[in-house]
């Protein structure tokens, strides 16, 4: 199947964005499986990466991004969306096992909740030695360097100007997944540059705006392969953004009870979870307001605030919870498209909106037509 021609030959830049969220990454994986099935109506060999100019992901979303874009020996996407769903179902319990008594004591003594060894081995086994420049489409994966105290964006677009970011995807994924208190920070070096990384979610758990910024930067640099996107013209951007779910309201957290929390109580989970979940709403707030103001329908955000109890925990890998998350993802597909209510930050159904399944069918049709149009332009 022919590679997606550059966006310069099309009407829009197509972007797929995937949030962080630990085991809750199975939710966007199931949604992507449905989208891939819809694309295969037009081409039985279709893969998600065949239709997006950019795929961005943070933390668990960074792993999904890498799995979607890693090539096989024929330079085709190696893994299907179903493969990614199976990874969550089969490996989550080993990645986030029930801590042993010894581990609980170590956690009490300020060790991370998990040592990360199985996660690291799984990522390295899946991604091998594939480097950033080898992905089948452009990727953007945010991380944060705790030593330099600044973000590090592993972006296909920056490889020529920042060659040291051309690292192994496995190193990038381990770095962007290193959630504080849950997993240890990750050190590696590449091309003479040292990295001391923690979870990209501390700066961009929803990486959609980072991906758009990367595209806009291409205009400044005169990249003729990309559409000349004006920073104020989001009509040239076609964005599908997938969340991993959040819990609202979170009955576990109460200001009156938390007034007595100390450092250990905050570090035991709430600080990380509140930081990651809160930042993604602000990105949706910005994008929803801009696209709504422009009257553009080129933004589809699929997110839910219906996680309940322990289902919201990013490391809840029990068989029951994984089945509950899978069930929830299928329910989300049947529900109507929601939109973030800007004054209240609540998710509300759009009047007369299609279901998420129907919206994804429309996405697949649009992406198919966009790709066909680009191929015609290239031919001429």
C-alpha positions, 0 to 999 in steps of 0.5 A: 500500500502506498505511503501517505503523500505529504500534506502539501498535496492535500487539504489538511494536516491529519493528526492523531493524538493519544493521551497517557493513562497507564493501563487505561491505554486499552480504551484508545486502543479499542477505539483505534481498533474500530477506526482501523476496521472502518479504514479496512472497508476501503482497503483490506490492508489498511493500518492507522499510520497509513492515514495520519501525517502525525501521530502523537502520544504521551506515556502509555499513548507514546507506546501506542504511537510507537507500536502503530508506526514501527515498520516491519521488514517490508516497511509496513506498520508492524502491529495492528490495533488489535495487536495493541489491544492484546498487549494491554490484555495480556501484559498489564498484570505483569507490568503492574503486579500486586506488590510483594511485602518486600516491595511495599516496605521499599515503597514506604522507604521512598522507592517507586511502586514498581521497579519497571523491569518487566515493562522495560523488557516488554517495550524493548522486545516489541520495538527492538532497535528501531529508531525515531527516524525509521517510523512509517509516519511522523511521530511526536512523543513528549517527555520531561528531563528532570535534570535539565528541568525542561521538556524533551519532545522526540519529534520526527520533524526535528531530526535534522536540527536536533540529531541527538533525539534520533534515539531508539523508540524503546528508550523514548517509550520507557522515558515517557512512561516513567510516571513519578512514584509509580516507575523509576526515572529513566536514564540513557544517552544517545549521540553524546547527549544524556537524558534523565527522563520522567513521564511526559504527562507532567507537561503534556498528558494530552499531546495534541497541542504539542503535535499542532505546535510541531506542525506550525513550526514547520511553516516557520522553517519553510518546510514545503512538505507540510501545508503552510498552516497559519497559527490562527487557521486551525481549519487546515488541521484535522485532529482526532484526539483520544483520551484514556478516561478520568474520574469526575467527581473523584470521591477519594479526594476531599479538601477537608480530609486532604488538609491533613495530608503530608508529603507521603500521602500526596506522593502515594498517588494523588499528586501524580494522578491529579497532575496528569488528569488535570493537564489534559482538560486544559488542552481540550479546553484550548482546542475546543474553544478554538475549533468552536470559534472557527466553526470547524468540525475538524476536531474529534475528541473522544474522552469519558469522565465516567471512570468509577472507583478503582477503575480510574487507577492507572495501575489497576491491572486486575483481570476484572478491571481490564475487562471493565475498561474493555467494556467501558471502551465499547460503551463509549463507541456506542455513546454520542459524541461529547464536547467539553463544556467550556465554563464548567469543564464537564463533558456533555453530549452534543445535541443531535450528534452522531455516536462515536462509532458513527463519527469514526466511520465519518473519520475513516471516509474522510481520511480515505478521500483525503489520501486518494486526493493526495495520490492524484495530486502526486500523480499529476 
